Amino acid sequence: MSERVPLPDIAATEALAARIAGRLRPGDVVALSGGLGAGKTTLARAVIAALGHEGEVPSPSFAIIECYDPPTVRLPLVHADFYRLEDPSEVEELGLDDYRMGAAMLAEWPEHAGGFAHERGCLSILLESAESGRAAIVEPGPDWIERGSWT
């Protein structure tokens, strides 16, 4: 049961990010998909800001994983960008499970890590170009369904 959320401008992206941040729990995954330049990092940065982080949020493109811990954010958070992975098995080498213990995760390019849609706590978001800016196709996993609408 996916929902299409129009993102005509940065204010709409920040509003979606605030809804995600307000509903995010430890163990959740927000899987951000879409082509290069679709807005994955922009949305991830907005979620991190909505969780309370002030200041710069580096893209994890080269480090692959960036971690944020309270008190700078409301809950422990892993921001991962799996674009550079050549095989999903590389996730184990990164020790991703250790990073995720008790934390929520924002995952850019989740398909490069084998995907997370099979997890109950996965909120899958496909970002795409639309007539007026961008749109997010939001697909909640079972644990997200009772948390409300996205539009």
KANORQUI-V482574 format. One record per helix or strand. SS is the DSSP state (H for helix, E for strand). FROM is the first residue (numbers start at 1). TO is the last residue. Records with the same first field share a line. If there is no record, write none. Layout:
# KANORQUI-V482574
SS = FROM-TO / FROM-TO
This chain:
# KANORQUI-V482574
E = 3-7 / 29-33 / 65-68 / 77-81 / 104-108 / 122-130 / 133-140
H = 10-23 / 40-50 / 90-94 / 96-100 / 110-113 / 145-147
